[in-house]
Amino acid sequence: MINRYEVLIMLSVLLFSMGLAGVMIRRNLLVVIMSLEIMLNAVVLSFVAAAANSQSLHGAAMTFFIYVAATCEIALAMAIVVLLVKRRGSLDMSVEQELKG
């Protein structure tokens, strides 16, 4: 019998794989950023599942810190996206090859 913890971990793995596929396949910068957010949410889900399974608050604390880091990451990413759209007029990542240095 599959318990609730295993279902949440399987869902977390599925979400993480979908996000990883989005990062690897897509070329649109906004879709890549959204895929990264899906991956972060999968990690948060796994922490919450582990915390619920162990009856501790460590997963909730890690969830808080991950969401704080994700908020900072999305604020910086959106600023970069706006800057690139103003300069290049495109969200295609292949246009930005010169940024790789």
C-alpha positions in Angstrom: 0.0 0.0 0.0 1.4 3.4 -1.0 1.3 5.9 1.8 0.9 9.7 1.6 4.6 10.4 1.9 5.4 8.2 -1.1 2.7 9.9 -3.2 4.1 13.3 -2.4 7.6 12.3 -3.2 6.5 10.8 -6.5 4.6 14.1 -7.3 7.7 16.0 -6.4 9.9 14.0 -8.7 7.4 14.4 -11.5 7.3 18.2 -11.0 11.1 18.4 -10.9 11.4 16.4 -14.1 8.9 18.6 -15.9 10.8 21.7 -14.8 14.1 20.2 -15.8 12.7 19.3 -19.2 11.4 22.9 -19.6 14.8 24.3 -18.8 16.6 21.9 -21.2 14.2 22.1 -24.1 12.7 25.5 -24.3 14.5 28.6 -25.6 12.2 31.3 -24.3 13.6 33.0 -21.3 10.3 33.4 -19.5 9.5 29.7 -19.9 12.9 28.8 -18.6 12.4 31.0 -15.5 8.9 29.5 -14.9 10.5 26.0 -15.2 13.0 26.9 -12.6 10.2 28.0 -10.3 8.5 24.6 -10.9 11.7 22.9 -9.9 11.9 25.0 -6.7 8.3 24.2 -5.8 9.1 20.5 -6.3 12.0 20.8 -3.8 9.6 22.6 -1.4 7.1 19.8 -1.8 9.7 17.2 -0.9 10.7 19.1 2.2 7.1 19.4 3.3 6.5 15.7 2.7 9.6 14.8 4.7 8.6 17.1 7.5 5.1 15.6 7.6 6.5 12.1 7.6 8.9 12.8 10.5 6.5 15.0 12.4 9.0 17.8 12.7 9.1 21.5 11.8 12.5 21.4 10.0 10.8 21.0 6.6 8.6 24.1 7.3 11.7 26.1 8.2 13.4 25.1 5.0 10.3 25.9 3.0 10.3 29.4 4.4 14.0 30.0 3.4 13.5 28.5 0.0 10.5 30.8 -0.7 12.6 33.8 0.4 15.4 32.8 -1.9 12.9 32.1 -4.8 11.4 35.6 -4.3 14.8 37.2 -4.6 15.6 35.1 -7.6 12.4 36.0 -9.4 12.8 39.7 -8.7 16.3 39.6 -10.2 15.3 37.5 -13.1 12.4 39.7 -14.1 14.7 42.8 -13.9 17.1 41.0 -16.3 14.3 40.0 -18.6 13.0 43.6 -18.8 16.6 44.8 -19.5 17.1 42.2 -22.2 13.8 42.9 -23.9 14.6 46.6 -23.9 18.1 46.1 -25.4 17.4 43.2 -27.8 13.7 43.1 -28.3 13.6 39.3 -28.0 13.2 36.7 -25.3 15.1 34.0 -27.3 18.1 32.8 -25.3 20.1 32.1 -28.5 20.2 35.8 -29.1 22.1 36.3 -25.8 25.2 34.1 -26.7 27.5 37.0 -25.9 26.5 37.0 -22.3 28.2 33.7 -21.7 31.6 35.4 -21.8 
